Structures are given as C-alpha cells and as structure tokens.
Amino acid sequence: MATADEVIQNLPWRWNTQGLIFVICGLGFMFDAWEVVLTGFVIPLLATSDWHVSKLELGLFGSAGLIGMAVGAFAWGSIADLIGRKRAFMYTMLVYSIFSLLCALAPTYTLLLIFRFIAGLGLGGFIPVDYSVVSEFTPSKNRGTVLTALDVWWPIGGTLCGLVATLLAPYHNWRLLFGLMALPALMVFWVRTAIPESPLYLIRAGRREEARAVVQRLIERVKVTVPAWTLPEAAREASTTRTLFTQFRAIWSYNLKITAGSWLLFMSNLLLYYGVVTWLPTILVSEGYKAYAAFLVTTLLTAIGIVGVLVSAWLVEVIGRRWVVAVGGVLAAISMYIFTLQLHLPTMAQTWILVFGFTTELVLPAIQAYVPELYPTLLRGTGFGWASTMSRVCAGLVPIIFGSWLWPVFGLANTFGVIGLFVLVSIVWMWAAMPETKGKLLDHVGEEGVAVQVAEPALQYPQGGSSEEGGSY
C-alpha cells in the first residue's frame, strides 16, 4: 500500500493546486531578489546623500541586509522544521514587509542600518522555507523542473527592481525605492495564508489526522483516483523538542561530504553573484557611466537571467543537476573575469556582463533545487538553511571587503580571479562527493557505497535515505 509521501510525489501536476503554491512562493522569492539587487542601486544614491557617508559606511549598508539574511536563513530553516512550513512561511514575509517600510522612513543612517538588518532577518527565511514548501508538494517527476523554475522569480524581481530604479533615477531619492517595495510585500503576506501545512512535516510531528486531511484535499483538487494509501508510522516523537544545535549536528552526522559540498557550492557561487550585483552600478559609474546608464546595464543583467533560469529548468531534467551546476559555475566565473579585463571597452564589457547574467542563472537555480533534495524531510529545511546561511555570511562581508579593500588594493581582475578559483574548488568537490538527484523520490536519495545516518536516538538512514520504504525519515 502506498504511503502519503509517495501519493503526494506521484500526483499529476495541476496549476490550480501545486501551481498555485509555486506562484505564491515565487512572489516571495521575487521580493527576495528585489531586496538584494536594490542594494546596488541604493549605494550610489546614498553616496551623494545629505548624510555624507564614507565608503566603509556604504559597505556597512550593503552588509547589513546580507548579514541579516544570513542569520535569517539559518534561523528560519531550523524554525520551519520545528514549527512547520506554513507559519514560518508567513512570519518571514511579515517581518520583511514591516521593516522594509521602516527603512524608507529611517531618520538617521544608524537606524537605516538597523532596519535593513532586521528586514534581512525576514528576507533570509524566504529561500529555505519557500523551497522546502514547493519541494514537498511537487510531484517527483516534475520536481527538478519546478524547483529550478522557481528561481525564475529571482531575475523577474531583480529586473523589476532595476526598471523602477532606472525610472526613478532622475529623482535621486533612495527612500522611494524602499517605499515602493514594502507595500506589495504586505499584500503577499496575506496571500500566503492560502498555503496548506506540509503533510510530510505533519506526519513527522505526529499530527496524523491533519496530515491525512491535507493529502486528501490535494487528491480531490487534482481530480484523480488514488488507490488505498496509508500514513507511515512515526519512528520518533515530534521534532518540536529538537534544539537548533541538535539539528546542526544532525546534518553533519547525516553525511559530512554532502553538507560540506552544499556549503561550498552556496558560498562560492553566491559570493560571485553578490559581489557583482552589489557593486556593478558603482563600478560602471566609476568608469564614466551616468547613473541612468549604469542602472540600465545592471537591469539588463538581471533581465537576461530570466532566460537563463528557464534554460536551467529544462537542463536539470535532461543532463542532471550536477552538470548544470558545473558548466554554469565555470562559465559564470570566466565571463566575469574577462569583463574585468575588457572594462575599458564598453561594448565588450557589456557583452560579458550579459553572458554572466545568463550563466549565473543557469547555476544558481540548479543549486537551489539540488541541495534540498540531498536531505531527508526531517532535515531538509535545516540542511538547506545552514548551507544558505554560510553563503550569506560570506556574501554579507562582500560589500565591506570588496569596496574598501579588495577592489582598491588588488584590482577587479585579481579579485574576481580568486573568487573564480573558489567556484572551481566547489565544483570539483561536488563531482567527487555528492550524488545526482535527478528523478529520485525525496528521502530516497543516496549514493552507492555511502551509508548515512542522523546522530540522534532512534534515527538511522541507510543508503536509500529512509529507515524503511515509504516510512520514517
């Protein structure tokens, strides 16, 4: 008899069911991108504001939001595993919306940094929570494409941010950029109440009747006949008693190579991406571009990323996650390095920026889809959240280190060359130590010859990733 998780992962895709979840999660992801890309547009405006901020202070502004996102990615990924996906899903948007609006009203630079950090706390939870929600409701045969396509909302958000910033450039008012972002985000918070709780989480938490009701509603909405199914027996007590420290230890006990590789992939590729989107408008302005032109080039970078995401969504199911990550990562690093060498040639420089915009959106969505699939349900939010956290910790230092040290002292070419080597190291590690997940059921991802287990009482994961077929995780 099929279990509930097998039923969910074998249901047909319906836009009015799984598709609705995809769109609602995508809207939150769109605001995630808007906020990150916004930093690059606000920094040149703050540099000429009445506050007379220094380069170091501008770096602090860029780092405040990213460091808040790093803390949020860690906290919300683990909180989602403890309190459930739905509540975490809603709270992330609420925190982000309120403090983004406060950023627009900040009377001092110090308060702006504080509000920016707290907004980042909410923002950081979007990716680990949203991906966990979508992955658990999506049929296994569509999961790779859907999770990768979810990332299309990122360049959409970045492009909308760029268009708004470009149109508002003549007003030279950074407060308008924050204000126009906060109000729609509050509307998305209300829309998120329509998302059901993850039935896989409810089963693990011991709330069996609620889980049964959610699964039954899914079956009714997709309008298919499903043979008799059952809920798996819980092998442990609900996970609400677990501490964050225990969860952190569990992801390393589950599989050290997978966790280390996940961290490396996130840190290296997002270090490259955040370095570009944070400082590209300023780099272009320093080369003689007007603010309007610099904003427009940056907007084109994010716009072509939409095509990159769509191509990535197709490729991950054709050639697999690892091939997309490897090829996309190498090409993105090379294109950015060549850009720095040809910066004095506007046409060539802009061409390589567009190449970077396309290739980076090949690899980032594939990583976002790949890493959650490597962990069982009990650890999926935690494993993904910790990997995202470490990347954002590194990325959070980029505005300060890049703008006040690396770029002025070592030059752009050497800076991006070192980051490119870091990307290459992460790809080699992935290829040597991490399995392909294409076409596999969640919690059945394993690697031949590798035994993995969670270092907690009564929890063990053999090669297949679960203690029994369709049972506990």
C-alpha positions as CSV (number, residue, x, y, z in Angstrom):
1,M,0.0,0.0,0.0
2,A,1.3,3.4,-1.0
3,T,2.2,5.9,1.8
4,A,1.2,9.5,1.9
5,D,4.5,10.9,0.8
6,E,4.5,8.6,-2.2
7,V,1.0,9.7,-3.1
8,I,1.9,13.3,-3.0
9,Q,5.0,12.8,-5.1
10,N,3.1,10.8,-7.7
11,L,0.1,13.1,-8.1
12,P,-0.2,14.8,-11.5
13,W,0.8,18.4,-11.8
14,R,-2.2,20.9,-11.7
15,W,-1.8,24.6,-11.9
16,N,-4.7,25.2,-9.6
17,T,-3.1,23.1,-6.9
18,Q,0.7,22.7,-6.9
19,G,0.9,25.5,-9.4
20,L,-0.8,27.9,-7.0
21,I,1.8,27.0,-4.3
22,F,4.5,27.6,-6.9
23,V,3.2,31.1,-7.7
24,I,2.6,32.2,-4.1
25,C,6.1,31.0,-3.1
26,G,7.5,32.7,-6.2
27,L,6.1,36.1,-5.3
28,G,8.0,36.0,-2.0
29,F,11.1,34.9,-3.9
30,M,10.6,37.8,-6.2
31,F,10.8,40.3,-3.3
32,D,13.9,38.4,-2.1
33,A,15.6,39.3,-5.4
34,W,14.3,42.8,-5.4
35,E,15.8,43.5,-2.0
36,V,19.2,42.0,-2.8
37,V,19.5,43.9,-6.2
38,L,18.2,47.1,-4.6
39,T,21.5,47.4,-2.6
40,G,23.5,48.1,-5.8
41,F,21.1,50.8,-6.8
42,V,20.8,52.5,-3.4
43,I,24.6,52.7,-2.7
44,P,25.3,55.3,-5.4
45,L,22.4,57.4,-4.2
46,L,23.5,57.2,-0.5
47,A,27.0,58.2,-1.6
48,T,25.7,61.6,-2.6
49,S,23.0,62.0,0.1
50,D,23.0,64.6,2.8
51,W,24.4,62.0,5.3
52,H,27.8,62.2,3.6
53,V,28.6,58.6,4.2
54,S,32.1,57.1,3.6
55,K,32.9,54.0,1.5
56,L,33.2,52.0,4.7
57,E,29.7,53.1,5.8
58,L,28.3,52.3,2.3
59,G,29.8,48.9,2.7
60,L,28.1,48.5,6.1
61,F,24.8,49.3,4.4
62,G,25.3,46.6,1.9
63,S,26.4,44.1,4.5
64,A,23.6,44.9,7.0
65,G,20.9,43.3,4.8
66,L,23.0,40.4,3.7
67,I,24.2,39.5,7.2
68,G,20.6,39.8,8.4
69,M,19.7,37.4,5.6
70,A,22.5,35.0,6.7
71,V,21.1,34.9,10.2
72,G,17.6,34.6,8.9
73,A,18.4,31.7,6.5
74,F,19.9,29.8,9.5
75,A,17.1,30.6,11.9
76,W,14.1,30.2,9.6
77,G,15.3,27.0,8.1
78,S,15.5,25.4,11.5
79,I,12.3,27.1,12.8
80,A,10.4,25.7,9.8
81,D,11.5,22.2,10.8
82,L,10.3,23.0,14.4
83,I,7.0,24.9,14.0
84,G,6.0,23.9,10.5
85,R,6.4,25.3,7.0
86,K,3.2,27.4,6.9
87,R,3.7,29.5,10.0
88,A,7.4,30.1,9.2
89,F,6.3,30.9,5.6
90,M,4.0,33.7,6.8
91,Y,6.2,35.1,9.5
92,T,9.2,35.7,7.2
93,M,7.1,37.9,4.9
94,L,5.6,39.9,7.8
95,V,9.0,40.7,9.3
96,Y,10.4,41.7,6.0
97,S,7.5,43.9,5.0
98,I,7.3,45.9,8.2
99,F,11.0,46.7,8.4
100,S,11.4,47.4,4.7
101,L,8.8,50.2,5.1
102,L,10.7,51.4,8.2
103,C,13.8,51.7,6.0
104,A,12.0,54.2,3.8
105,L,11.2,56.2,6.9
106,A,14.6,56.0,8.7
107,P,15.5,59.4,10.1
108,T,19.2,58.5,10.6
109,Y,21.8,56.4,8.9
110,T,22.2,54.2,12.0
111,L,18.5,53.4,12.1
112,L,18.6,52.7,8.4
113,L,21.3,50.1,9.1
114,I,19.3,48.5,12.0
115,F,16.1,48.4,10.0
116,R,17.9,47.0,7.0
117,F,19.4,44.2,9.2
118,I,16.0,43.2,10.7
119,A,14.4,43.2,7.2
120,G,17.2,40.9,6.2
121,L,16.2,38.6,9.0
122,G,12.8,38.0,7.5
123,L,14.2,38.0,3.9
124,G,16.7,35.3,4.7
125,G,13.9,32.9,5.5
126,F,12.3,33.1,2.1
127,I,14.6,30.8,0.2
128,P,15.0,27.8,2.7
129,V,11.3,27.9,3.7
130,D,9.9,28.5,0.2
131,Y,11.9,25.8,-1.4
132,S,11.0,23.3,1.3
133,V,7.3,24.1,0.8
134,V,7.4,23.7,-3.0
135,S,9.6,20.6,-3.0
136,E,7.3,18.8,-0.6
137,F,4.1,19.5,-2.7
138,T,5.6,18.9,-6.1
139,P,5.3,15.6,-8.0
140,S,8.7,13.8,-8.1
141,K,8.7,13.7,-11.9
142,N,8.3,17.5,-12.1
143,R,10.3,18.4,-9.0
144,G,13.6,19.3,-10.7
145,T,11.9,21.5,-13.3
146,V,9.6,23.2,-10.9
147,L,12.2,23.9,-8.2
148,T,14.6,25.3,-10.8
149,A,11.8,27.3,-12.5
150,L,11.0,28.8,-9.1
151,D,14.2,30.7,-9.5
152,V,12.8,32.5,-12.5
153,W,11.1,34.8,-9.9
154,W,14.6,36.0,-8.9
155,P,15.6,37.7,-12.2
156,I,12.0,38.9,-12.5
157,G,12.3,40.6,-9.2
158,G,15.7,41.9,-10.0
159,T,14.6,43.2,-13.3
160,L,11.5,44.9,-11.8
161,C,13.8,46.5,-9.2
162,G,16.1,47.7,-11.9
163,L,13.3,49.2,-14.0
164,V,11.9,51.0,-11.0
165,A,15.4,52.3,-10.0
166,T,16.1,53.4,-13.6
167,L,12.8,55.2,-13.9
168,L,13.3,56.9,-10.5
169,A,16.9,57.8,-11.1
170,P,16.1,61.4,-12.1
171,Y,14.6,61.9,-8.6
172,H,17.8,60.7,-6.9
173,N,15.7,59.5,-3.9
174,W,16.5,56.2,-2.3
175,R,13.5,56.4,0.0
176,L,11.2,56.0,-2.9
177,L,12.9,52.7,-3.8
178,F,12.2,51.2,-0.3
179,G,8.7,52.6,-0.1
180,L,7.5,51.1,-3.4
181,M,8.8,47.7,-2.3
182,A,7.2,47.4,1.1
183,L,3.5,47.8,0.4
184,P,3.2,45.0,-2.2
185,A,5.1,42.7,0.1
186,L,2.4,43.2,2.7
187,M,-0.2,42.0,0.2
188,V,1.8,38.9,-0.5
189,F,1.8,38.1,3.3
190,W,-2.0,38.0,3.1
191,V,-1.9,35.7,0.1
192,R,0.4,33.3,1.9
193,T,-2.3,32.3,4.3
194,A,-3.7,30.1,1.5
195,I,-0.8,27.7,1.6
196,P,-1.5,24.4,3.5
197,E,0.9,23.0,6.0
198,S,3.3,20.4,4.7
199,P,1.8,16.9,5.2
200,L,5.3,15.4,5.4
201,Y,6.0,17.8,8.3
202,L,2.7,16.9,10.0
203,I,3.5,13.2,9.8
204,R,6.9,13.7,11.4
205,A,5.3,15.9,14.0
206,G,2.7,13.3,15.0
207,R,-0.3,15.3,13.7
208,R,-1.6,12.4,11.7
209,E,-5.2,13.5,11.2
210,E,-4.2,16.9,9.9
211,A,-1.7,15.3,7.5
212,R,-4.4,12.9,6.2
213,A,-6.8,15.8,5.6
214,V,-4.2,17.8,3.7
215,V,-3.3,14.8,1.5
216,Q,-7.0,14.1,0.9
217,R,-7.7,17.7,-0.2
218,L,-4.7,17.5,-2.6
219,I,-6.1,14.3,-4.2
220,E,-9.6,16.0,-4.5
221,R,-8.2,19.1,-6.1
222,V,-6.2,17.3,-8.8
223,K,-9.3,15.2,-9.5
224,V,-7.7,11.8,-9.8
225,T,-8.5,8.4,-8.3
226,V,-5.8,7.1,-6.0
227,P,-5.7,3.5,-4.6
228,A,-5.8,3.0,-0.9
229,W,-3.0,4.7,0.9
230,T,-1.8,5.0,4.5
231,L,0.2,7.3,6.7
232,P,3.7,5.9,7.7
233,E,4.2,5.1,11.3
234,A,6.2,7.7,13.2
235,A,9.5,6.3,14.3
236,R,10.1,9.1,16.8
237,E,8.4,11.8,18.8
238,A,7.5,15.1,17.1
239,S,10.5,17.1,16.2
240,T,9.4,20.2,18.1
241,T,11.6,19.3,21.1
242,R,14.8,19.4,19.0
243,T,17.2,22.2,19.5
244,L,19.0,24.2,16.8
245,F,22.3,22.7,18.0
246,T,21.0,19.2,17.6
247,Q,19.8,20.0,14.1
248,F,23.2,21.4,13.2
249,R,24.9,18.3,14.4
250,A,22.4,16.1,12.7
251,I,23.1,17.5,9.2
252,W,26.8,16.7,9.6
253,S,26.1,13.3,11.0
254,Y,23.7,12.6,8.2
255,N,26.5,13.0,5.6
256,L,29.6,15.1,6.1
257,K,30.6,15.2,2.4
258,I,27.1,16.3,1.3
259,T,26.9,19.0,3.9
260,A,30.4,20.3,3.2
261,G,29.8,20.3,-0.5
262,S,26.5,22.1,-0.2
263,W,28.1,24.8,1.8
264,L,30.9,25.2,-0.7
265,L,28.5,25.4,-3.6
266,F,26.4,28.1,-2.0
267,M,29.4,30.1,-0.6
268,S,31.4,30.3,-3.8
269,N,28.6,30.9,-6.3
270,L,26.7,33.4,-4.2
271,L,30.0,35.2,-3.3
272,L,30.5,35.8,-7.0
273,Y,26.9,36.8,-7.6
274,Y,26.6,39.2,-4.7
275,G,29.9,40.8,-5.5
276,V,28.6,41.6,-8.9
277,V,25.0,42.8,-8.1
278,T,26.2,44.9,-5.1
279,W,28.9,46.8,-6.8
280,L,28.3,46.7,-10.6
281,P,26.4,50.1,-10.7
282,T,29.2,51.7,-8.7
283,I,31.9,50.1,-10.9
284,L,30.2,51.3,-14.1
285,V,29.7,54.8,-12.6
286,S,33.5,54.9,-11.8
287,E,34.1,54.1,-15.5
288,G,32.2,57.2,-16.6
289,Y,28.7,55.8,-17.0
290,K,25.8,58.1,-15.9
291,A,23.6,56.7,-13.1
292,Y,20.8,56.1,-15.6
293,A,23.0,54.1,-18.0
294,A,24.7,52.2,-15.1
295,F,21.3,51.2,-13.7
296,L,20.1,50.2,-17.1
297,V,23.1,47.8,-17.8
298,T,22.5,46.2,-14.4
299,T,18.9,45.8,-15.2
300,L,19.7,44.0,-18.4
301,L,22.0,41.7,-16.5
302,T,19.1,40.5,-14.3
303,A,16.6,40.5,-17.3
304,I,18.6,38.1,-19.3
305,G,18.8,35.9,-16.3
306,I,15.1,35.1,-16.9
307,V,16.1,33.2,-20.0
308,G,18.9,31.5,-18.0
309,V,16.5,30.2,-15.4
310,L,14.1,28.8,-18.0
311,V,17.0,27.0,-19.8
312,S,18.3,25.7,-16.4
313,A,14.8,24.4,-15.5
314,W,14.9,22.3,-18.8
315,L,18.5,21.2,-18.5
316,V,18.4,19.9,-14.9
317,E,16.0,17.1,-16.1
318,V,17.9,16.5,-19.3
319,I,21.5,16.3,-18.2
320,G,21.1,16.4,-14.4
321,R,21.7,18.9,-11.6
322,R,25.4,18.3,-11.3
323,W,26.2,19.0,-15.0
324,V,24.2,22.3,-14.9
325,V,26.0,23.4,-11.7
326,A,29.4,22.6,-13.1
327,V,29.1,24.1,-16.5
328,G,27.2,27.2,-15.4
329,G,29.6,27.9,-12.5
330,V,32.7,27.7,-14.7
331,L,31.2,29.9,-17.4
332,A,29.9,32.5,-14.9
333,A,33.3,32.8,-13.3
334,I,35.2,33.0,-16.6
335,S,32.8,35.6,-18.1
336,M,33.2,37.9,-15.0
337,Y,36.9,37.7,-15.1
338,I,37.0,38.6,-18.8
339,F,34.7,41.5,-18.1
340,T,37.2,43.0,-15.8
341,L,40.0,42.7,-18.4
342,Q,37.8,44.4,-21.1
343,L,36.1,47.0,-18.8
344,H,37.7,49.8,-20.9
345,L,35.9,48.5,-24.0
346,P,32.2,49.4,-23.3
347,T,30.7,47.1,-25.9
348,M,32.8,44.0,-25.0
349,A,32.3,44.7,-21.3
350,Q,28.6,44.9,-21.6
351,T,28.6,41.7,-23.7
352,W,30.4,39.8,-21.0
353,I,28.1,41.2,-18.3
354,L,25.2,39.7,-20.3
355,V,27.0,36.4,-20.6
356,F,27.5,36.4,-16.8
357,G,23.8,37.3,-16.2
358,F,22.7,34.3,-18.3
359,T,25.2,31.7,-17.0
360,T,24.9,32.6,-13.3
361,E,21.2,32.0,-13.6
362,L,21.9,28.6,-15.1
363,V,23.9,27.5,-12.0
364,L,22.1,29.2,-9.1
365,P,18.6,27.7,-9.7
366,A,20.2,24.3,-10.1
367,I,21.9,24.6,-6.8
368,Q,18.7,25.8,-5.1
369,A,16.9,22.7,-6.5
370,Y,19.8,20.3,-5.8
371,V,20.7,20.9,-2.2
372,P,17.3,20.4,-0.6
373,E,16.9,17.1,-2.4
374,L,20.1,15.8,-0.7
375,Y,18.4,15.8,2.7
376,P,15.5,13.8,4.3
377,T,12.3,15.6,5.2
378,L,13.3,16.0,8.9
379,L,16.5,17.8,8.0
380,R,15.6,19.4,4.6
381,G,14.8,22.9,5.9
382,T,17.8,22.8,8.3
383,G,20.3,21.5,5.8
384,F,19.2,23.9,3.2
385,G,19.0,26.8,5.7
386,W,22.5,26.2,7.1
387,A,24.0,26.0,3.6
388,S,22.3,29.2,2.6
389,T,23.4,30.8,5.9
390,M,27.1,30.1,5.2
391,S,26.9,31.6,1.7
392,R,25.2,34.7,3.0
393,V,27.7,35.1,5.8
394,C,30.4,35.2,3.2
395,A,28.3,37.4,0.9
396,G,27.5,39.7,3.8
397,L,31.1,40.6,4.1
398,V,31.4,41.3,0.3
399,P,30.2,45.0,0.4
400,I,32.7,45.9,3.0
401,I,35.7,43.8,1.9
402,F,35.1,44.3,-1.8
403,G,34.5,48.0,-1.8
404,S,37.1,49.1,0.8
405,W,39.9,46.6,0.3
406,L,39.9,44.1,-2.5
407,W,38.9,46.3,-5.4
408,P,41.1,49.3,-4.4
409,V,44.1,47.3,-3.4
410,F,44.2,44.2,-5.7
411,G,42.1,45.4,-8.6
412,L,39.0,43.9,-10.1
413,A,40.6,41.3,-12.2
414,N,42.6,39.7,-9.3
415,T,39.5,39.9,-7.1
416,F,37.2,38.0,-9.5
417,G,40.0,35.6,-10.4
418,V,40.3,34.4,-6.8
419,I,36.5,34.1,-6.5
420,G,36.5,32.1,-9.7
421,L,39.0,29.6,-8.3
422,F,36.8,29.2,-5.2
423,V,33.9,28.3,-7.5
424,L,36.1,25.7,-9.3
425,V,37.0,24.1,-6.0
426,S,33.4,23.7,-5.0
427,I,32.5,22.1,-8.4
428,V,35.3,19.6,-8.0
429,W,34.1,18.7,-4.5
430,M,30.5,18.2,-5.8
431,W,31.6,16.0,-8.6
432,A,33.7,13.8,-6.3
433,A,31.5,13.5,-3.3
434,M,27.8,14.3,-4.0
435,P,25.2,12.2,-5.8
436,E,23.0,13.1,-8.7
437,T,19.3,13.5,-7.6
438,K,17.6,13.7,-10.9
439,G,14.4,11.6,-11.0
440,K,14.7,10.3,-7.4
441,L,12.0,10.4,-4.8
442,L,12.6,12.7,-1.8
443,D,14.2,10.8,1.1
444,H,15.3,8.1,-1.4
445,V,18.4,10.0,-2.5
446,G,21.5,8.0,-1.7
447,E,24.9,7.2,-3.1
448,E,26.1,3.7,-3.7
449,G,28.6,2.7,-1.1
450,V,27.8,5.6,1.3
451,A,25.9,4.9,4.5
452,V,24.4,8.0,6.1
453,Q,22.7,8.4,9.4
454,V,21.4,11.1,11.7
455,A,23.2,11.2,15.1
456,E,20.0,11.2,17.2
457,P,18.4,8.4,19.1
458,A,16.2,6.0,17.1
459,L,17.0,7.7,13.8
460,Q,19.1,5.9,11.1
461,Y,19.2,6.4,7.4
462,P,20.6,3.5,5.3
463,Q,21.8,4.1,1.7
464,G,18.3,4.8,0.4
465,G,17.8,7.7,2.8
466,S,14.9,6.3,5.0
467,S,14.6,3.6,7.6
468,E,12.0,1.7,5.6
469,E,10.4,2.0,2.2
470,G,8.0,5.0,2.4
471,G,8.3,5.0,6.1
472,S,10.1,7.2,8.7
473,Y,12.9,9.5,7.7
